[in-house]
Amino acid sequence: MPDQPLHRTRIWDLPTRLFHAGLLLAVAGLVSTGLLGGSAMVWHFRCGQAVMALLMFRVLWGFWGGRWSRFSAMWFSPWVLWTYLKAQGGLQLRTGHSPMGSLSVLAFLVVLSAQVATGLVSDDEIATMGPLSHLVSNAVVAAATAFHTQWGKLMILGLVVLHLGAVAWHSFKGHKLVGAMVHGDKTLPEPMPASRDDARSRLAAAILLGLCGAASAWVFSLAPAGV
């Protein structure tokens, strides 16, 4: 019996791939500058501003982006998740984000959003304060600072370790996740719907990212003069 033909399919559109790379660099900068402290905090705020813009973009792109980047493609019932964990899921569950991969993406978005939000109102009471800390009470500042410097940081590091471990495991099993996120395509045994990734959608993504960047810059500009 002849081998079945393989189908090369665009899964990850270019905006999603660039978001992934940009968030990787921004989070790495955020963590490293936060650990260094001191004069590196200037870049910590810049990385935080970039992460905020990227998160806003990804949330919106989750509704308007390519087919496999949308939240509708990452919503699975508990039964579907259980089926996948028992290795009985079909090709549909392995084409874009798997159920576990979807949970990882959503966890990253929630934890990073919480980290950015608390960073905006944090204050180390030495030389660094968030641009919006003057707008909330001392109790809110204290709670936000505690989360931002302790649990939030630990959760991000934990998610990074889990994410890298999952990628390494899938690579060991022969799933080329890294390559697909670089060039955007997967080779599938059956035809599957492709993500839209044309000039018009890329232009829309660029405009959307620009608006998100402007919104993030505006939020950070609300800091009192001299902060």
C-alpha positions as a printed NumPy array, in Angstrom:
array([[  0.   ,   0.   ,   0.   ],
       [  1.594,   3.339,  -0.994],
       [  2.404,   5.884,   1.661],
       [ -0.248,   8.504,   2.232],
       [  0.653,  11.943,   0.844],
       [  1.607,  14.555,   3.422],
       [  0.05 ,  17.993,   3.51 ],
       [  2.152,  21.047,   4.338],
       [ -0.221,  23.484,   6.043],
       [  0.23 ,  27.031,   7.358],
       [ -0.623,  26.785,  11.051],
       [  1.073,  29.777,  12.683],
       [  0.656,  33.109,  10.913],
       [  3.593,  35.514,  10.851],
       [  2.138,  37.908,  13.495],
       [  1.753,  35.01 ,  15.944],
       [  5.31 ,  33.856,  15.3  ],
       [  6.718,  37.358,  15.771],
       [  4.654,  37.774,  18.938],
       [  6.104,  34.538,  20.291],
       [  9.681,  35.637,  19.597],
       [  9.083,  39.155,  20.906],
       [  7.479,  37.917,  24.118],
       [ 10.344,  35.493,  24.666],
       [ 12.894,  38.304,  24.446],
       [ 10.803,  40.751,  26.488],
       [ 10.157,  38.271,  29.314],
       [ 13.83 ,  37.279,  29.384],
       [ 14.71 ,  40.956,  29.705],
       [ 12.012,  41.484,  32.319],
       [ 13.245,  38.645,  34.525],
       [ 16.964,  39.382,  34.169],
       [ 16.668,  43.115,  34.831],
       [ 14.353,  42.465,  37.771],
       [ 16.939,  40.156,  39.311],
       [ 19.759,  42.652,  38.705],
       [ 17.868,  45.634,  40.121],
       [ 19.605,  48.996,  40.522],
       [ 20.211,  50.853,  37.276],
       [ 18.854,  47.879,  35.326],
       [ 15.363,  48.815,  36.512],
       [ 15.171,  51.402,  33.735],
       [ 15.23 ,  48.533,  31.261],
       [ 12.922,  46.53 ,  33.505],
       [ 10.236,  49.16 ,  32.949],
       [ 10.924,  49.236,  29.214],
       [ 10.585,  45.469,  29.014],
       [  7.407,  45.686,  31.079],
       [  5.994,  48.231,  28.643],
       [  6.836,  45.919,  25.744],
       [  5.242,  42.923,  27.476],
       [  2.086,  44.938,  28.148],
       [  1.805,  45.919,  24.477],
       [  2.421,  42.345,  23.337],
       [ -0.174,  40.948,  25.745],
       [ -2.812,  43.398,  24.562],
       [ -1.997,  42.485,  20.971],
       [ -2.187,  38.741,  21.641],
       [ -5.549,  38.996,  23.375],
       [ -7.004,  40.903,  20.424],
       [ -5.272,  38.635,  17.917],
       [ -6.898,  35.719,  19.704],
       [-10.163,  36.922,  18.165],
       [ -8.955,  38.25 ,  14.813],
       [ -5.828,  36.244,  14.03 ],
       [ -5.208,  33.127,  11.969],
       [ -7.473,  30.147,  12.502],
       [ -5.126,  28.251,  14.856],
       [ -4.118,  31.369,  16.822],
       [ -7.666,  32.155,  17.876],
       [ -8.992,  31.383,  21.34 ],
       [-11.796,  29.43 ,  19.708],
       [ -9.145,  26.903,  18.626],
       [ -7.803,  26.672,  22.182],
       [-11.044,  25.975,  24.017],
       [-11.398,  22.354,  25.049],
       [-13.855,  20.672,  27.376],
       [-12.584,  18.611,  30.333],
       [-13.636,  15.46 ,  28.44 ],
       [-11.569,  16.419,  25.407],
       [ -8.594,  17.159,  27.671],
       [ -8.972,  13.761,  29.323],
       [ -9.192,  12.06 ,  25.941],
       [ -6.018,  13.813,  24.815],
       [ -4.154,  12.825,  27.997],
       [ -5.069,   9.201,  27.32 ],
       [ -3.406,   9.622,  23.897],
       [ -6.681,   9.061,  22.08 ],
       [ -7.055,  12.512,  20.576],
       [ -7.237,  12.839,  16.81 ],
       [ -5.328,  15.059,  14.427],
       [ -7.578,  18.045,  15.247],
       [ -6.113,  18.118,  18.774],
       [ -2.534,  18.056,  17.531],
       [ -2.684,  20.524,  14.66 ],
       [ -2.56 ,  23.851,  16.51 ],
       [ -2.12 ,  24.099,  20.252],
       [ -2.881,  20.808,  21.948],
       [ -5.216,  20.939,  24.968],
       [ -2.218,  21.04 ,  27.311],
       [ -0.504,  23.591,  25.099],
       [ -3.63 ,  25.729,  25.158],
       [ -3.683,  25.643,  28.963],
       [ -0.04 ,  26.699,  28.953],
       [ -0.74 ,  29.652,  26.643],
       [ -3.701,  30.818,  28.711],
       [ -1.71 ,  30.436,  31.938],
       [  1.098,  32.561,  30.494],
       [ -1.335,  35.272,  29.417],
       [ -3.026,  35.374,  32.836],
       [  0.157,  35.292,  34.923],
       [  2.016,  37.815,  32.77 ],
       [ -1.01 ,  40.125,  32.798],
       [ -1.13 ,  39.904,  36.592],
       [  2.6  ,  40.586,  36.773],
       [  2.334,  43.643,  34.535],
       [ -0.732,  44.941,  36.4  ],
       [  0.923,  44.612,  39.795],
       [  4.141,  46.11 ,  38.452],
       [  2.251,  49.223,  37.437],
       [  1.341,  49.906,  41.083],
       [  4.387,  48.453,  42.869],
       [  6.861,  50.426,  44.972],
       [ 10.11 ,  49.108,  46.445],
       [ 10.258,  52.144,  48.786],
       [ 13.838,  52.784,  47.693],
       [ 14.117,  54.165,  44.179],
       [ 11.588,  52.394,  41.988],
       [  7.833,  52.803,  41.824],
       [  5.284,  51.808,  39.225],
       [  3.816,  54.55 ,  37.015],
       [  0.336,  54.129,  38.517],
       [  1.289,  53.541,  42.167],
       [  0.353,  57.117,  43.063],
       [ -3.242,  56.432,  42.032],
       [ -3.963,  53.63 ,  44.538],
       [ -3.87 ,  53.212,  48.304],
       [ -0.823,  52.145,  50.286],
       [ -2.513,  48.821,  51.034],
       [ -2.945,  48.087,  47.324],
       [  0.664,  49.093,  46.636],
       [  1.92 ,  46.78 ,  49.394],
       [ -0.151,  43.82 ,  48.192],
       [  0.814,  44.391,  44.553],
       [  4.498,  44.711,  45.414],
       [  4.452,  41.502,  47.441],
       [  2.847,  39.571,  44.588],
       [  5.055,  41.138,  41.905],
       [  8.325,  40.415,  43.676],
       [  7.431,  37.002,  45.087],
       [  4.611,  34.799,  43.785],
       [  4.317,  36.445,  40.392],
       [  8.004,  36.06 ,  39.658],
       [  8.027,  32.439,  40.84 ],
       [  4.994,  31.558,  38.725],
       [  6.595,  33.029,  35.61 ],
       [  9.821,  31.107,  36.196],
       [  7.812,  27.931,  36.828],
       [  5.802,  28.348,  33.639],
       [  8.986,  28.955,  31.637],
       [ 10.546,  25.764,  32.995],
       [  7.386,  23.752,  32.293],
       [  7.106,  25.232,  28.791],
       [ 10.712,  24.425,  27.91 ],
       [ 10.338,  20.949,  29.361],
       [  7.206,  20.315,  27.301],
       [  8.904,  21.519,  24.109],
       [ 11.904,  19.268,  24.822],
       [  9.618,  16.284,  25.467],
       [  7.609,  16.783,  22.286],
       [ 10.839,  17.234,  20.311],
       [ 12.092,  13.939,  21.757],
       [  8.836,  12.313,  20.614],
       [  9.42 ,  13.598,  17.089],
       [  7.006,  16.552,  17.074],
       [  8.709,  19.527,  15.414],
       [  7.168,  22.3  ,  17.489],
       [ 10.097,  24.689,  17.305],
       [ 10.407,  24.469,  13.528],
       [  6.686,  25.06 ,  13.079],
       [  6.86 ,  28.208,  15.205],
       [  9.791,  29.458,  13.094],
       [  8.455,  28.898,   9.564],
       [  4.77 ,  28.555,  10.425],
       [  3.995,  25.258,   8.692],
       [  3.273,  21.723,   9.826],
       [  3.375,  18.603,   7.693],
       [  0.164,  16.704,   8.393],
       [ -1.101,  13.29 ,   7.297],
       [ -4.543,  14.711,   6.476],
       [ -5.768,  18.024,   5.031],
       [ -6.603,  20.557,   7.743],
       [ -7.79 ,  24.185,   7.5  ],
       [ -4.894,  26.619,   7.161],
       [ -4.483,  29.882,   9.061],
       [ -4.879,  33.054,   7.068],
       [ -1.469,  34.655,   6.636],
       [ -1.606,  37.071,   3.72 ],
       [ -0.462,  40.658,   3.223],
       [ -3.772,  42.11 ,   4.392],
       [ -3.824,  40.184,   7.67 ],
       [ -0.183,  41.065,   8.319],
       [ -0.895,  44.755,   7.724],
       [ -3.869,  44.559,  10.101],
       [ -1.619,  42.939,  12.714],
       [  1.017,  45.661,  12.308],
       [ -1.59 ,  48.385,  12.796],
       [ -3.046,  46.565,  15.793],
       [  0.391,  46.148,  17.384],
       [  1.125,  49.829,  16.813],
       [ -2.099,  50.799,  18.586],
       [ -1.298,  48.448,  21.476],
       [  2.2  ,  49.896,  21.713],
       [  0.784,  53.414,  21.83 ],
       [ -1.702,  52.421,  24.538],
       [  1.048,  50.822,  26.623],
       [  3.288,  53.876,  26.232],
       [  0.402,  56.123,  27.321],
       [ -0.16 ,  54.087,  30.496],
       [  3.517,  54.268,  31.416],
       [  3.527,  58.018,  30.696],
       [  1.085,  58.564,  33.563],
       [  3.912,  58.353,  36.084],
       [  4.461,  61.603,  38.024],
       [  7.262,  63.832,  36.761],
       [ 10.641,  62.673,  38.007],
       [  9.589,  59.021,  38.469]])
